[in-house]
C-alpha cells in the first residue's frame, strides 16, 4: 500500500491553485515521516505505487520535479499564490493514523499553513467528497496495487467513475483522460507513453505519493501462495517459497 495525498482541485478549495498544491508537497519531509512513524521501516516513493511494481522507473527517485522536501520553495510558492502572510487554512481528511495527520499538520505549520485534521471513517469520507466539496482540501489515502498502471494510475486519475465529475480530486482534463486511456491500452502502451504520463501528472500535482510500508510474513517451508489476511486475495509473485 502506498500512502499518498489526494488534493481537492475544486474552486471551493484553495488547492485549486496548483502553486498551493506544489507548496504543500514541498513542505512535507518524507524521510522524517518514515523515521518518526515507522522507525525507518518504510520506503519513499516518487509516484503513486511501490518502487517494486512493474513499470516503476528508478530514475524517478532522483528527478528534480517530484517536490523533494524544500520548505523555502514551499514558502516562495505560497507567496506567489497570495498566502505569504500565513492566511492559508486547510482541512486534512483521513480515516486513521492520527500520528500521520499530526506530523503533516506540524510540517505545514512550519511554512505558514494552518491545518485542521478531520478524522472520519471511509464511508463518511466518501459522503463528504460527494456532497460538500468545500469540506476538505487534502485526503490521506492508500493506493493498493499488484500492478502499476492499471491500478495505481487508473484509480487516481480515472474520470467519471465517481459520484462526481472528474478525478478523485474533482479534476477534469480531456488530455489527462486521453493519455490515461492510451497508456492503459495494448496499442498505446510503451516506455515513452509511461514517461509522458508520469511527467504530465507530476506537473499537475493532483496527488502526492509519500511512502510504502512493509508487510512481513513467516510461513512454513513449502508454501507457494500466500492469501491476504481476509483470505480474498492472493499475492501473486510476491510469495513463492522453496524448501
VOBA-1610 file (N, C-alpha, C; in pm, whole numbers, padded with zeros to 5 digits, always signed):
BEGIN
Unk+00084-00120+00000Unk+00000+00000+00000Unk+00088+00125+00000Unk+00055+00218-00088Unk+00126+00345-00093Unk+00043+00451-00022Unk+00099+00512+00081Unk+00032+00621+00149Unk+00054+00749+00069Unk-00054+00814+00034Unk-00044+00930-00054Unk-00148+01035-00018Unk-00134+01150-00078Unk-00226+01260-00059Unk-00302+01286-00189Unk-00432+01305-00177Unk-00514+01348-00290Unk-00557+01492-00264Unk-00536+01577-00362Unk-00564+01719-00345Unk-00698+01758-00407Unk-00772+01840-00337Unk-00901+01893-00384Unk-00873+02008-00481Unk-00906+01988-00608Unk-00879+02091-00709Unk-01002+02175-00743Unk-01111+02154-00670Unk-01232+02231-00696Unk-01210+02378-00661Unk-01288+02466-00725Unk-01275+02609-00700Unk-01310+02645-00555Unk-01380+02556-00485Unk-01414+02582-00346Unk-01294+02569-00253Unk-01186+02511-00304Unk-01067+02488-00222Unk-00952+02576-00268Unk-00871+02625-00175Unk-00751+02700-00215Unk-00652+02614-00293Unk-00666+02482-00285Unk-00579+02394-00360Unk-00617+02387-00508Unk-00718+02463-00546Unk-00749+02480-00688Unk-00629+02539-00761Unk-00548+02616-00689Unk-00427+02676-00743Unk-00313+02574-00733Unk-00256+02539-00848Unk-00151+02437-00850Unk-00031+02479-00765Unk-00007+02609-00750Unk+00106+02654-00669Unk+00088+02616-00522Unk-00037+02615-00476Unk-00063+02574-00338Unk-00041+02425-00323Unk-00085+02348-00421Unk-00063+02203-00417Unk+00087+02172-00416Unk+00161+02242-00499Unk+00305+02222-00504Unk+00371+02262-00372Unk+00326+02372-00314Unk+00383+02419-00188Unk+00365+02315-00078Unk+00247+02254-00072Unk+00221+02151+00028Unk+00314+02032+00007Unk+00332+01993-00118Unk+00420+01880-00147Unk+00564+01910-00107Unk+00610+02030-00135Unk+00747+02067-00097Unk+00763+02077+00055Unk+00654+02102+00126Unk+00663+02124+00271Unk+00673+01995+00351Unk+00650+01882+00288Unk+00645+01754+00360Unk+00778+01680+00348Unk+00833+01646+00462Unk+00960+01574+00471Unk+00931+01425+00485Unk+00939+01353+00374Unk+00905+01211+00374Unk+00999+01131+00462Unk+01127+01160+00456Unk+01224+01087+00539Unk+01192+01101+00687Unk+01148+01219+00727Unk+01109+01243+00866Unk+00988+01157+00903Unk+00889+01152+00814Unk+00769+01072+00841Unk+00805+00925+00858Unk+00890+00874+00770Unk+00929+00734+00775Unk+01002+00703+00906Unk+01089+00792+00947Unk+01166+00769+01069Unk+01077+00781+01193Unk+00991+00881+01196Unk+00908+00905+01315Unk+00798+00801+01330Unk+00735+00764+01219Unk+00618+00677+01226Unk+00651+00529+01216Unk+00762+00496+01147Unk+00792+00356+01120Unk+00935+00317+01158Unk+01004+00403+01230Unk+01142+00376+01271Unk+01229+00337+01152Unk+01201+00400+01039Unk+01280+00375+00919Unk+01236+00255+00838Unk+01137+00180+00884Unk+01096+00057+00816Unk+00988+00085+00712Unk+01021+00168+00616Unk+00933+00201+00504Unk+01023+00254+00393Unk+00968+00271+00275Unk+01048+00319+00163Unk+00974+00434+00094Unk+01046+00541+00068Unk+00987+00655-00001Unk+00955+00618-00145Unk+00849+00677-00197Unk+00814+00657-00337Unk+00803+00792-00405Unk+00820+00791-00534Unk+00813+00916-00611Unk+00705+00906-00717Unk+00601+00833-00681Unk+00484+00816-00765Unk+00372+00767-00675Unk+00273+00698-00731Unk+00160+00651-00651Unk+00164+00501-00625Unk+00272+00438-00661Unk+00283+00295-00637Unk+00419+00261-00581Unk+00431+00138-00537Unk+00556+00091-00479Unk+00669+00095-00582Unk+00790+00127-00539Unk+00906+00122-00629Unk+00933-00018-00683Unk+00870-00121-00623Unk+00895-00258-00666Unk+00794-00307-00769Unk+00698-00223-00804Unk+00598-00266-00901Unk+00649-00253-01044Unk+00590-00333-01130Unk+00623-00329-01271Unk+00605-00188-01326Unk+00697-00145-01409Unk+00693-00016-01478Unk+00736+00102-01391Unk+00774+00077-01267Unk+00830+00186-01187Unk+00972+00215-01237Unk+00996+00338-01273Unk+01125+00377-01328Unk+01212+00431-01215Unk+01323+00365-01186Unk+01409+00406-01075Unk+01465+00547-01096Unk+01465+00595-01220Unk+01512+00731-01246Unk+01422+00834-01178Unk+01296+00797-01151Unk+01204+00890-01085Unk+01252+00925-00944Unk+01329+00836-00882Unk+01372+00857-00744Unk+01466+00977-00730Unk+01531+01014-00836Unk+01629+01123-00828Unk+01593+01242-00917Unk+01475+01241-00977Unk+01439+01352-01063Unk+01412+01478-00980Unk+01428+01592-01043Unk+01417+01719-00973Unk+01272+01765-00953Unk+01179+01710-01029Unk+01045+01767-01027Unk+00945+01688-00944Unk+00995+01606-00849Unk+00899+01538-00762Unk+00889+01604-00624Unk+00907+01732-00618Unk+00879+01807-00494Unk+00956+01750-00375Unk+01087+01736-00393Unk+01170+01697-00280Unk+01157+01801-00169Unk+01172+01758-00045Unk+01150+01845+00070Unk+01229+01976+00056Unk+01156+02087+00050Unk+01217+02218+00031Unk+01124+02325+00089Unk+01130+02348+00220Unk+01038+02443+00283Unk+01053+02586+00230Unk+01173+02623+00190Unk+01191+02757+00133Unk+01115+02771+00002Unk+01119+02667-00081Unk+01043+02668-00206Unk+00894+02670-00178Unk+00851+02599-00074Unk+00710+02599-00036Unk+00664+02740+00002Unk+00743+02810+00082Unk+00707+02945+00122Unk+00706+03040+00003Unk+00798+03020-00091Unk+00803+03104-00211Unk+00677+03086-00294Unk+00632+02963-00310Unk+00510+02936-00387Unk+00386+02992-00318Unk+00382+02981-00186Unk+00270+03038-00112Unk+00264+03189-00129Unk+00379+03251-00130Unk+00387+03396-00152Unk+00331+03430-00290Unk+00371+03355-00391Unk+00322+03379-00527Unk+00170+03362-00536Unk+00117+03266-00459Unk-00026+03237-00464Unk-00108+03331-00377Unk-00042+03422-00306Unk-00114+03520-00224Unk-00134+03479-00080Unk-00058+03378-00035Unk-00073+03331+00103Unk+00057+03347+00182Unk+00138+03443+00143Unk+00264+03464+00212Unk+00248+03520+00352Unk+00129+03567+00385Unk+00105+03625+00517Unk+00058+03522+00620Unk+00061+03395+00581Unk+00017+03292+00674Unk-00133+03279+00684Unk-00205+03326+00585Unk-00352+03326+00590Unk-00415+03197+00539Unk-00334+03105+00488Unk-00390+02983+00431Unk-00431+02886+00541Unk-00556+02844+00537Unk-00609+02748+00632Unk-00677+02636+00554Unk-00639+02512+00580Unk-00692+02399+00504Unk-00738+02288+00599Unk-00811+02190+00541Unk-00859+02075+00617Unk-00799+01948+00562Unk-00735+01872+00649Unk-00675+01743+00615Unk-00770+01633+00660Unk-00817+01553+00566Unk-00916+01449+00596Unk-00850+01311+00588Unk-00865+01231+00692Unk-00809+01097+00693Unk-00895+01005+00777Unk-00879+00876+00756Unk-00965+00779+00824Unk-00899+00716+00946Unk-00767+00727+00955Unk-00697+00665+01068Unk-00558+00727+01079Unk-00477+00670+01165Unk-00338+00713+01182Unk-00329+00861+01216Unk-00378+00897+01333Unk-00374+01036+01375Unk-00231+01087+01387Unk-00136+00997+01415Unk+00004+01039+01424Unk+00051+01096+01292Unk+00013+01033+01182Unk+00049+01083+01050Unk-00013+01221+01028Unk-00138+01236+01064Unk-00204+01365+01049Unk-00134+01475+01128Unk-00094+01444+01250Unk-00027+01543+01334Unk+00109+01580+01276Unk+00182+01481+01222Unk+00312+01509+01161Unk+00297+01601+01040Unk+00200+01571+00954Unk+00177+01656+00838Unk+00133+01795+00882Unk+00045+01801+00980Unk-00001+01929+01034Unk+00116+02014+01082Unk+00209+01950+01152Unk+00324+02022+01204Unk+00413+02075+01092Unk+00435+01994+00989Unk+00522+02036+00880Unk+00459+02148+00799Unk+00327+02144+00780Unk+00260+02252+00708Unk+00261+02381+00791Unk+00246+02367+00921Unk+00250+02483+01008Unk+00385+02554+00998Unk+00491+02477+00977Unk+00626+02533+00970Unk+00643+02627+00851Unk+00561+02611+00747Unk+00570+02701+00631Unk+00454+02800+00627Unk+00377+02806+00736Unk+00272+02907+00746Unk+00133+02862+00706Unk+00109+02732+00701Unk-00023+02679+00665Unk-00090+02624+00790Unk-00208+02676+00821Unk-00287+02622+00932Unk-00366+02503+00882Unk-00356+02391+00952Unk-00416+02266+00904Unk-00506+02206+01012Unk-00633+02193+00981Unk-00728+02126+01069Unk-00737+01979+01029Unk-00736+01889+01126Unk-00744+01746+01100Unk-00887+01699+01118Unk-00939+01632+01016Unk-01075+01578+01018Unk-01066+01427+01002Unk-01098+01353+01110Unk-01087+01207+01107Unk-01225+01146+01092Unk-01244+01071+00982Unk-01373+01010+00951Unk-01351+00866+00905Unk-01457+00783+00913Unk-01444+00652+00853Unk-01460+00665+00702Unk-01425+00559+00630Unk-01420+00564+00485Unk-01555+00601+00423Unk-01661+00546+00474Unk-01793+00574+00418Unk-01831+00721+00434Unk-01801+00776+00552Unk-01834+00916+00576Unk-01744+01008+00494Unk-01618+00968+00475Unk-01530+01045+00389Unk-01587+01055+00248Unk-01638+00943+00198Unk-01696+00942+00065Unk-01820+01031+00058Unk-01897+01035+00165Unk-02013+01124+00169Unk-01970+01270+00163Unk-01868+01304+00237Unk-01816+01441+00234Unk-01770+01477+00094Unk-01696+01386+00032Unk-01643+01412-00101Unk-01755+01426-00204Unk-01862+01350-00185Unk-01973+01352-00280Unk-02060+01475-00265Unk-02079+01521-00142Unk-02183+01621-00116Unk-02134+01759-00074Unk-02007+01772-00037Unk-01960+01903+00008Unk-01813+01921-00029Unk-01791+01979-00144Unk-01654+01993-00194Unk-01571+02091-00111Unk-01637+02173-00032Unk-01563+02270+00049Unk-01525+02214+00186Unk-01561+02088+00214Unk-01540+02032+00348Unk-01400+01977+00368Unk-01322+01962+00260Unk-01189+01904+00272Unk-01097+01964+00166Unk-00968+01959+00193Unk-00868+02008+00098Unk-00767+01900+00062Unk-00731+01817+00159Unk-00638+01706+00135Unk-00699+01580+00193Unk-00697+01473+00117Unk-00737+01343+00169Unk-00614+01254+00176Unk-00589+01197+00294Unk-00484+01098+00310Unk-00544+00963+00274Unk-00482+00895+00181Unk-00537+00768+00135Unk-00424+00670+00111Unk-00464+00546+00081Unk-00368+00443+00045Unk-00411+00378-00085Unk-00318+00367-00176Unk-00344+00304-00304Unk-00277+00167-00303Unk-00357+00062-00318Unk-00303-00072-00323Unk-00299-00121-00466Unk-00195-00192-00500Unk-00182-00236-00638Unk-00092-00357-00648Unk-00127-00446-00741Unk-00035-00553-00775Unk+00034-00525-00907Unk-00020-00435-00982Unk+00050-00383-01098Unk+00037-00231-01095Unk+00109-00166-01178Unk+00122-00021-01163Unk+00015+00058-01236Unk+00018+00052-01367Unk-00065+00141-01447Unk-00213+00115-01428Unk-00254-00012-01435Unk-00397-00042-01434Unk-00458-00030-01295Unk-00379-00012-01195Unk-00432+00004-01060Unk-00395+00140-01000Unk-00266+00164-00983Unk-00225+00288-00917Unk-00271+00411-00996Unk-00237+00418-01123Unk-00274+00536-01202Unk-00423+00539-01232Unk-00478+00422-01266Unk-00618+00421-01305Unk-00708+00461-01188Unk-00673+00419-01068Unk-00753+00456-00950Unk-00746+00606-00923Unk-00629+00662-00942Unk-00608+00802-00905Unk-00659+00900-01010Unk-00647+00864-01137Unk-00668+00963-01242Unk-00787+00936-01333Unk-00855+00824-01314Unk-00971+00797-01397Unk-01079+00902-01368Unk-01154+00940-01469Unk-01258+01042-01455Unk-01394+00980-01489Unk-01497+01027-01418Unk-01633+00985-01450Unk-01678+00857-01386Unk-01601+00800-01294Unk-01641+00676-01229Unk-01679+00696-01083Unk-01683+00822-01039Unk-01724+00853-00903Unk-01863+00916-00905Unk-01912+00954-00789Unk-02043+01019-00782Unk-02035+01165-00826Unk-01917+01205-00868Unk-01896+01342-00914Unk-01815+01337-01043Unk-01805+01450-01107Unk-01726+01457-01230Unk-01577+01466-01196Unk-01495+01424-01289Unk-01351+01439-01273Unk-01288+01326-01194Unk-01164+01351-01151Unk-01086+01254-01075Unk-01133+01251-00929Unk-01061+01178-00845Unk-01095+01177-00702Unk-01089+01316-00641Unk-01006+01403-00699Unk-00996+01540-00651Unk-01072+01640-00737Unk-01169+01590-00817Unk-01259+01671-00899Unk-01192+01732-01022Unk-01074+01689-01057Unk-01004+01750-01170Unk-01059+01694-01301Unk-01092+01783-01394Unk-01144+01744-01524Unk-01046+01789-01632Unk-01004+01693-01714Unk-00899+01722-01812Unk-00908+01619-01923Unk-00950+01663-02041Unk-00963+01571-02155Unk-00828+01511-02194Unk-00723+01594-02188Unk-00590+01543-02223Unk-00546+01434-02128Unk-00570+01453-02000Unk-00537+01352-01900Unk-00611+01222-01928Unk-00740+01233-01961Unk-00821+01114-01989Unk-00769+01040-02112Unk-00733+01113-02215Unk-00683+01052-02338Unk-00548+00984-02315Unk-00461+01051-02239Unk-00330+00992-02211Unk-00342+00867-02126Unk-00433+00867-02029Unk-00452+00751-01944Unk-00505+00633-02025Unk-00605+00661-02110Unk-00659+00555-02195Unk-00552+00498-02287Unk-00467+00583-02336Unk-00362+00539-02427Unk-00260+00450-02357Unk-00212+00494-02240Unk-00108+00418-02171Unk-00162+00287-02115Unk-00295+00279-02097Unk-00358+00157-02047Unk-00396+00061-02160Unk-00374+00101-02283Unk-00413+00017-02396Unk-00294-00064-02448Unk-00323-00176-02508Unk-00218-00260-02567Unk-00148-00183-02678Unk-00227-00110-02757Unk-00170-00040-02871Unk-00086+00080-02828Unk-00128+00149-02723Unk-00063+00274-02685Unk+00047+00260-02582Unk+00052+00145-02515Unk+00150+00129-02409Unk+00293+00125-02464Unk+00381+00201-02400Unk+00524+00197-02431Unk+00597+00266-02317Unk+00727+00249-02310Unk+00804+00319-02208Unk+00792+00469-02225Unk+00786+00513-02349Unk+00772+00657-02376Unk+00637+00708-02326Unk+00531+00630-02347Unk+00397+00672-02301Unk+00391+00678-02149Unk+00457+00581-02084Unk+00462+00581-01938Unk+00533+00707-01887Unk+00648+00739-01947Unk+00724+00857-01906Unk+00645+00985-01930Unk+00576+00991-02043Unk+00499+01110-02076Unk+00384+01130-01977Unk+00316+01021-01943Unk+00205+01032-01849Unk+00255+01071-01711Unk+00364+01009-01669Unk+00425+01044-01540Unk+00456+01194-01533Unk+00524+01245-01635Unk+00562+01386-01635Unk+00439+01477-01632Unk+00337+01438-01706Unk+00216+01521-01714Unk+00146+01529-01578Unk+00132+01414-01511Unk+00062+01414-01383Unk+00144+01480-01273Unk+00275+01464-01277Unk+00358+01530-01175Unk+00347+01681-01188Unk+00343+01732-01310Unk+00331+01877-01330Unk+00197+01929-01280Unk+00093+01848-01290Unk-00039+01890-01241Unk-00046+01886-01088Unk+00033+01798-01027Unk+00037+01784-00881Unk-00104+01760-00824Unk-00173+01665-00880Unk-00306+01629-00832Unk-00298+01539-00710Unk-00187+01469-00699Unk-00166+01373-00591Unk-00021+01383-00546Unk+00007+01319-00434Unk+00146+01317-00387Unk+00171+01185-00316Unk+00243+01094-00382Unk+00279+00968-00320Unk+00391+00990-00220Unk+00379+00927-00103Unk+00478+00951+00002Unk+00565+00830+00032Unk+00506+00719+00076Unk+00589+00606+00115Unk+00509+00477+00112Unk+00583+00367+00111Unk+00526+00233+00125Unk+00578+00169+00252Unk+00489+00107+00326Unk+00530+00030+00443Unk+00549-00116+00401Unk+00617-00191+00486Unk+00643-00331+00459Unk+00545-00419+00534Unk+00513-00534+00475Unk+00439-00639+00544Unk+00525-00764+00543Unk+00547-00822+00659Unk+00633-00940+00670Unk+00551-01061+00712Unk+00579-01174+00649Unk+00507-01297+00680Unk+00607-01406+00715Unk+00574-01486+00815Unk+00653-01602+00850Unk+00566-01724+00821Unk+00616-01815+00736Unk+00535-01930+00695Unk+00620-02056+00700Unk+00552-02169+00691Unk+00622-02298+00689Unk+00690-02319+00554Unk+00789-02405+00553Unk+00854-02443+00428Unk+00753-02501+00331Unk+00772-02471+00203Unk+00690-02533+00101Unk+00568-02451+00062Unk+00540-02340+00133Unk+00426-02259+00097Unk+00453-02191-00037Unk+00361-02203-00131Unk+00382-02147-00263Unk+00296-02024-00291Unk+00180-02014-00228Unk+00093-01899-00249Unk+00043-01853-00113Unk+00045-01724-00090Unk+00000-01670+00038Unk-00125-01585+00015Unk-00229-01611+00093Unk-00351-01532+00084Unk-00340-01408+00170Unk-00417-01307+00136Unk-00423-01187+00217Unk-00490-01219+00350Unk-00480-01128+00450Unk-00542-01155+00580Unk-00692-01183+00572Unk-00760-01128+00470Unk-00903-01152+00456Unk-00930-01284+00386Unk-00826-01344+00325Unk-00844-01467+00253Unk-00906-01450+00116Unk-00924-01326+00075Unk-00994-01298-00051Unk-00898-01277-00168Unk-00774-01243-00140Unk-00680-01209-00246Unk-00554-01292-00233Unk-00497-01327-00346Unk-00371-01399-00349Unk-00260-01304-00391Unk-00151-01303-00318Unk-00037-01220-00353Unk+00049-01294-00455Unk+00022-01270-00580Unk+00097-01338-00685Unk+00241-01286-00691Unk+00332-01376-00722Unk+00472-01343-00746Unk+00549-01299-00621Unk+00481-01244-00525Unk+00550-01192-00406Unk+00593-01306-00314Unk+00519-01417-00312Unk+00546-01523-00216Unk+00552-01660-00283Unk+00669-01698-00322Unk+00693-01834-00369Unk+00812-01889-00294Unk+00791-01997-00223Unk+00893-02043-00129Unk+00944-02181-00170Unk+01071-02202-00151Unk+01132-02333-00173Unk+01168-02394-00039Unk+01173-02524-00033Unk+01209-02588+00093Unk+01356-02563+00126
//
